[in-house]
């Protein structure tokens, strides 16, 4: 099954390769027939892991498309569509996309590191520096953590806003990736500052001045890092993507990282798909955040309980969870995650669905979703070819 699933995933990545970079899906849906920053970089990470020269060339094209269309203030496009009518650039829908900026920096540096084309970082140094300057501005209070608007990242129809854990962690990964080349003391200090703020505000029994002391005391963090907080308080759902990044980046005490692993394994084993939901628990109609959730959609509402971001299961997210488990020596558990991802991707003759209902296992979203295929590729290669990302 694993080899078949891997080959099918490679085939899909080849199918979504275009002259401008990776498209989000092979399905003929206009919004997905675009080069997206986060989707494109995640597919690019899979390309690097695969060693496939053509896919790696497509990754380079993806990054060059994003760089070419960077806004003068530093914003990286959420997505770019090139057609006979010209180039259509979006920097976000209801809000801008903060994670487009960090994924772009990660992508440039990972590409340069694995292809040993260090000149690629130099070529895009001005683009990266604009990104870093913009991220500084997005702190607003100059205290280390990004302030992210509602709808400001991949979970663009979910309830997270303010100091969103996922975005802080991506920024750390981006800075560490860039500092591998820049080797700058100021970047090292910044990485340490952000890491300290993450540990201070998102882990239990931490020392130091909190952003929101009263709210921190009220939520009593125990098993994992909460997904976000703002002046209105904390949102306490388990964010599988963010907590996986925290493990990969080795943030938090060893004891607390072990508690994240224990919680995640218990949760995964309870789920019908044997995969982690994106956020947990789901939000229901009688919950306080339901109105916030139901109104945060530009088109149709998709965040029913156990679906989409609201407790739905994504192969892509679980790909990073598998990497996190491998980074902690949990090889057997990572193998189980890879097997479950491959089974999910194989539904309806390898339709590579975007996400699934975590309770019924019914597929949701767009089929032939490129980053669902990417999850299989980069986790398979990390496990079986000892491929490692620059972290």
C-alpha positions in Angstrom: 0.0 0.0 0.0 2.7 2.5 1.0 4.6 2.3 -2.3 1.4 2.5 -4.3 0.2 5.5 -2.3 3.6 7.2 -2.7 3.7 6.7 -6.5 0.1 8.0 -6.8 1.0 11.0 -4.7 4.0 11.7 -7.0 1.7 11.4 -10.0 -0.7 14.0 -8.6 2.2 16.4 -7.8 3.3 16.1 -11.4 -0.2 16.7 -12.6 -0.5 19.9 -10.7 2.8 21.2 -11.9 2.4 24.2 -14.1 4.7 26.8 -15.8 4.2 29.1 -12.8 4.5 26.5 -10.0 2.4 24.1 -8.1 -1.4 24.5 -8.4 -3.5 23.6 -5.3 -5.6 21.0 -7.0 -5.9 19.0 -10.3 -9.6 19.6 -10.1 -10.8 22.3 -12.5 -12.0 24.7 -9.9 -10.8 28.3 -10.5 -9.8 29.1 -6.9 -7.6 26.0 -6.8 -6.1 26.4 -10.2 -3.7 29.0 -8.7 -0.3 29.0 -7.2 -0.9 29.4 -3.5 1.9 30.4 -1.1 1.3 27.9 1.7 0.0 25.0 -0.6 2.9 25.6 -3.0 5.6 25.6 -0.4 4.2 22.5 1.3 4.1 20.8 -2.1 7.6 22.1 -2.6 8.8 20.5 0.6 7.5 17.2 -0.7 9.3 17.8 -4.0 12.6 18.3 -2.2 11.9 15.1 -0.1 11.2 13.1 -3.3 14.4 14.1 -5.1 12.4 14.3 -8.3 14.2 16.9 -10.5 11.1 18.0 -12.3 9.1 18.6 -9.1 12.0 20.5 -7.6 12.0 22.7 -10.7 8.3 23.3 -10.2 9.0 24.3 -6.6 11.6 26.9 -7.8 9.0 28.3 -10.2 6.5 28.5 -7.3 8.9 30.5 -5.2 9.8 32.8 -8.1 6.1 33.4 -8.9 5.5 34.5 -5.3 8.6 36.6 -5.2 7.8 38.3 -8.5 4.4 39.3 -7.1 5.4 40.4 -3.6 3.6 43.6 -2.7 5.8 46.7 -2.2 5.1 46.6 1.6 6.4 43.0 1.8 3.2 41.0 1.7 3.6 37.7 -0.1 0.5 36.7 -2.3 -1.9 34.3 -0.8 -2.3 33.1 -4.4 -1.5 34.0 -8.0 -3.4 33.0 -11.1 -1.9 33.4 -14.6 -4.1 33.3 -17.6 -4.4 34.7 -21.1 -6.0 37.8 -19.6 -2.9 38.4 -17.5 -1.9 37.9 -13.8 -4.4 38.0 -11.0 -2.9 38.4 -7.5 -4.7 38.0 -4.2 -3.1 38.9 -0.9 -6.1 37.4 1.0 -9.9 37.4 1.1 -11.7 38.7 4.1 -8.3 39.3 5.7 -4.7 39.1 4.6 -2.8 35.9 5.1 0.0 36.2 7.6 1.3 32.6 7.0 2.0 33.3 3.3 4.9 35.4 4.4 6.5 32.8 6.7 5.9 29.9 4.3 7.6 31.9 1.6 10.8 32.4 3.7 10.8 28.8 4.8 10.4 27.7 1.1 13.3 29.8 -0.2 15.6 28.6 2.5 14.6 24.9 2.4 15.0 25.0 -1.4 18.5 26.5 -1.2 19.6 24.1 1.6 18.5 20.9 -0.1 19.6 21.8 -3.6 22.8 23.4 -2.3 22.0 26.4 -4.4 22.9 29.0 -1.7 22.8 31.8 -4.3 19.0 31.4 -4.3 18.8 32.9 -0.9 21.1 35.7 -1.9 19.0 36.3 -5.0 15.9 36.7 -2.9 17.6 38.4 0.1 15.7 41.7 -0.5 12.4 39.7 -0.7 13.2 38.0 2.6 14.3 41.2 4.4 11.0 42.8 3.4 9.1 39.8 4.8 11.0 40.1 8.1 10.4 43.8 8.4 6.7 43.3 7.8 6.6 40.6 10.5 8.2 43.1 12.9 5.4 45.6 12.1 2.7 42.9 12.7 3.8 42.6 16.3 2.2 46.0 16.8 3.4 46.2 20.5 7.0 45.2 19.7 6.9 42.4 22.3 7.7 39.5 20.1 4.5 37.8 19.1 2.6 38.4 15.8 -0.9 39.8 16.0 -3.0 37.8 13.5 -6.4 38.9 12.2 -9.4 36.5 12.2 -9.2 34.6 8.9 -5.5 35.4 8.7 -3.9 32.0 8.0 -4.6 28.5 6.6 -7.5 28.1 9.1 -9.2 31.0 7.3 -12.8 30.2 8.4 -12.0 29.2 12.0 -12.1 31.2 15.2 -8.4 31.8 15.9 -7.2 35.4 16.1 -4.8 37.6 17.9 -1.7 35.8 19.1 -2.2 32.6 17.1 0.2 29.8 18.1 0.6 28.4 14.6 1.8 31.7 13.2 4.3 32.3 16.0 5.8 28.8 15.4 6.0 29.3 11.6 7.9 32.5 12.2 10.4 30.8 14.4 10.9 28.1 11.7 11.3 30.8 9.0 13.8 32.8 11.1 15.8 29.7 11.9 15.8 28.6 8.3 17.0 32.1 7.1 19.6 32.4 9.9 21.2 29.2 8.7 22.5 31.3 5.8 22.5 34.8 7.3 24.2 33.7 10.6 23.3 37.0 12.2 23.4 37.7 16.0 20.3 39.9 15.8 18.3 37.0 14.2 19.5 34.6 16.9 18.3 37.1 19.6 15.0 37.4 17.9 14.5 33.7 17.7 15.3 33.4 21.4 12.9 36.2 22.2 10.0 34.8 20.3 10.6 31.3 21.6 10.7 32.6 25.2 7.3 34.4 24.6 5.8 31.3 23.2 6.9 29.3 26.2 5.8 32.0 28.6 2.3 32.4 27.2 1.4 29.0 25.8 2.9 26.5 28.3 2.0 25.7 31.9 3.8 26.9 35.0 6.0 29.3 32.9 8.0 32.1 34.4 8.0 35.7 33.0 5.6 38.5 32.4 2.5 37.2 30.5 0.7 39.2 27.8 -2.6 38.5 29.5 -1.9 37.4 33.1 -5.5 37.1 34.2 -6.6 35.1 31.1 -3.5 32.8 31.4 -4.3 31.9 35.0 -8.0 31.2 34.2 -7.4 28.6 31.5 -4.9 26.3 33.4 -2.9 24.9 30.5 -2.2 21.2 31.0 -1.7 18.8 28.1 -1.0 21.0 25.1 -0.5 24.5 23.9 -3.8 26.4 23.3 -4.5 27.6 19.8 -4.6 31.4 20.4 -5.3 34.2 22.7 -6.2 37.9 22.3 -7.3 40.7 24.6 -10.6 38.8 24.9 -8.8 35.8 26.4 -7.7 32.3 25.3 -9.2 29.9 22.8 -8.3 26.6 24.1 -8.8 24.1 21.3 -6.0 21.7 20.5 -4.4 22.8 17.2 -2.8 19.7 15.7 -0.7 21.6 13.1 0.6 24.1 15.7 1.4 21.5 18.4 3.2 19.4 15.7 5.3 22.4 14.8 6.1 23.0 18.5 7.4 19.4 18.7 9.5 19.7 15.5 11.0 23.0 16.8 11.6 21.5 20.2 9.7 24.3 22.0 8.6 23.8 25.6 10.1 21.6 28.3 10.7 17.9 27.7 8.0 17.0 30.2 5.5 19.2 28.4 6.4 18.0 25.0 5.8 14.5 26.2 2.4 15.5 27.5 1.6 16.9 24.0 2.6 13.5 22.5 0.6 11.6 25.0 -2.5 13.7 24.5 -2.2 13.5 20.7 -1.8 9.7 20.6 -4.8 9.2 22.9 -6.9 11.6 20.7 -5.7 9.9 17.5 -6.6 6.5 18.8 -10.2 7.6 19.6 -10.8 8.9 16.0 -12.5 6.8 13.3 -9.7 7.6 10.8 -6.9 7.1 13.3 -5.7 10.6 12.4 -5.7 13.8 14.3 -8.5 16.4 13.7 -7.2 19.8 12.7 -8.8 21.4 15.8 -10.4 19.7 18.8 -13.0 19.6 20.3 -15.5 20.8 17.7 -17.6 23.9 18.2 -21.4 23.2 18.4 -24.4 25.5 17.9 -24.8 26.0 21.7 -21.2 27.0 22.2 -20.1 30.5 22.8 -18.0 30.7 19.7 -20.6 29.4 17.3 -21.7 32.8 16.0 -18.1 33.8 15.4 -17.6 30.5 13.5 -20.7 30.6 11.4 -20.2 34.2 10.2 -16.6 33.7 9.2 -17.1 32.4 5.7 -17.0 34.3 2.4 -19.1 31.9 0.4 -20.9 28.9 1.9 -20.6 27.7 5.5 -18.4 24.5 5.8 -17.4 24.4 9.4 -20.1 22.0 10.6 -19.0 20.0 13.7 -16.3 17.3 12.8 -15.8 18.9 9.4 -13.4 21.3 7.7 -11.4 23.3 10.3 -14.1 22.5 13.0 -12.8 19.1 14.0 -12.3 17.8 10.4 -9.3 15.7 9.5 -6.7 16.7 7.0 -4.0 14.5 5.5 -1.7 17.5 5.2 -1.9 18.4 8.9 -1.2 14.8 9.8 1.8 14.7 7.6 3.4 17.3 9.9 2.2 15.4 12.9 4.0 12.4 11.5 7.2 14.5 11.2 6.8 15.6 14.8 6.5 12.0 16.0 9.6 11.1 14.0 11.5 14.0 15.5 10.8 12.5 18.9 11.8 9.0 18.0 8.2 7.7 17.8 8.9 5.6 14.6 6.1 3.1 15.2 3.5 5.8 15.8 4.7 7.7 12.8 4.3 4.6 10.7 0.7 4.2 11.9 0.0 7.9 10.9 1.6 7.4 7.4 -0.6 4.3 6.9 -3.7 6.2 8.0 -2.9 9.1 5.7 -2.4 6.7 2.8 -5.7 5.0 3.5 -7.5 8.4 3.6 -5.8 9.5 0.3 -6.8 6.3 -1.3 -10.5 6.8 -0.8 -12.4 6.7 -4.1 -9.5 5.4 -6.1 -6.9 7.8 -4.8 -9.0 11.0 -4.9 -6.7 12.8 -2.4 -9.5 14.6 -0.7 -8.8 17.9 1.1 -10.4 16.8 4.4 -12.8 14.3 6.0 -15.6 14.3 8.6 -13.8 12.9 11.6 -16.8 11.1 12.9 -18.4 9.6 9.7 -15.1 9.4 7.6 -17.0 11.0 4.7 -14.7 13.0 2.4 -15.1 16.8 2.2 -13.7 19.6 0.2 -11.8 19.4 -3.0 -10.5 16.1 -4.5 -7.1 15.7 -6.0 -5.8 18.2 -3.4 -2.0 18.6 -3.9 -1.0 19.0 -0.3 -2.8 15.9 0.7 -0.5 14.1 -1.7 2.5 16.1 -0.4 1.8 14.7 3.1 2.4 11.2 1.9 5.6 12.1 0.1 7.4 14.1 2.7 6.5 11.8 5.6 7.3 8.7 3.6 10.7 10.1 2.6 11.5 11.3 6.2 10.7 7.8 7.4 12.2 5.6 4.7 14.9 7.8 3.1 16.1 9.6 6.2 15.3 12.9 4.5 15.3 15.8 7.1 14.1 19.4 6.7 16.2 22.2 7.9 14.7 23.0 11.4 
